[in-house]
């Protein structure tokens, strides 16, 4: 079946602009995660949802970052007043249910470049 | 807090040779452990996972990993490298505590295969 879909694949924005990144998880997957991957680094956790509830947002680097999943399916990560340090690949992952042993299925990511 | 250390940011082996990628973890509770592979401009693909069943875990593409609690290690091996194995590999740990299943990744190991 279809995997996790992220759009756009590439986004270029000027410093100070707002951006919105979209994630379509695998159908029926309860849990959804956002990670940030800087160049040459491993992914770092940003936030996760169980259905529409945001259970952990401890990884969001500042109050400029906001994520939502209003109907428990598609999620949007919004970054306001972008800064150059926001340049990274943003990965979305979903898993069938909440639980530490559940594998997370990743999308191909959105590469964000802030000029 | 949990953490993962991958020894060696770059590993180079000849085609047909043994692949060994090292991962050590730190966790205050019994961990779930994962290996993911990332090809250029793609997301992460699950290779294998350890969830407290057998300590020797077999994954896709001929890879396997052994969980050694006494050494806090979860090294990834493949008996014979293939050119298509060239990629970035990430070890990750996830807590078994319900509701806290975010993945903590290592910095990654770039595997190069020499013809």
Boltz contact constraints between the chains, C-beta under 6 A:
constraints:
  - contact:
      token1: [A, 42]
      token2: [B, 90]
      max_distance: 6.0
  - contact:
      token1: [A, 42]
      token2: [B, 105]
      max_distance: 6.0
  - contact:
      token1: [A, 42]
      token2: [B, 106]
      max_distance: 6.0
  - contact:
      token1: [A, 42]
      token2: [B, 107]
      max_distance: 6.0
  - contact:
      token1: [A, 42]
      token2: [B, 108]
      max_distance: 6.0
  - contact:
      token1: [A, 43]
      token2: [B, 105]
      max_distance: 6.0
  - contact:
      token1: [A, 45]
      token2: [B, 102]
      max_distance: 6.0
  - contact:
      token1: [A, 91]
      token2: [B, 43]
      max_distance: 6.0
  - contact:
      token1: [A, 100]
      token2: [B, 32]
      max_distance: 6.0
  - contact:
      token1: [A, 100]
      token2: [B, 94]
      max_distance: 6.0
  - contact:
      token1: [A, 100]
      token2: [B, 95]
      max_distance: 6.0
  - contact:
      token1: [A, 100]
      token2: [B, 96]
      max_distance: 6.0
  - contact:
      token1: [A, 100]
      token2: [B, 101]
      max_distance: 6.0
  - contact:
      token1: [A, 101]
      token2: [B, 32]
      max_distance: 6.0
  - contact:
      token1: [A, 101]
      token2: [B, 51]
      max_distance: 6.0
  - contact:
      token1: [A, 103]
      token2: [B, 46]
      max_distance: 6.0
  - contact:
      token1: [A, 103]
      token2: [B, 49]
      max_distance: 6.0
  - contact:
      token1: [A, 106]
      token2: [B, 43]
      max_distance: 6.0
  - contact:
      token1: [A, 106]
      token2: [B, 44]
      max_distance: 6.0
  - contact:
      token1: [A, 107]
      token2: [B, 43]
      max_distance: 6.0
  - contact:
      token1: [A, 108]
      token2: [B, 42]
      max_distance: 6.0
  - contact:
      token1: [A, 108]
      token2: [B, 43]
      max_distance: 6.0
  - contact:
      token1: [A, 109]
      token2: [B, 43]
      max_distance: 6.0
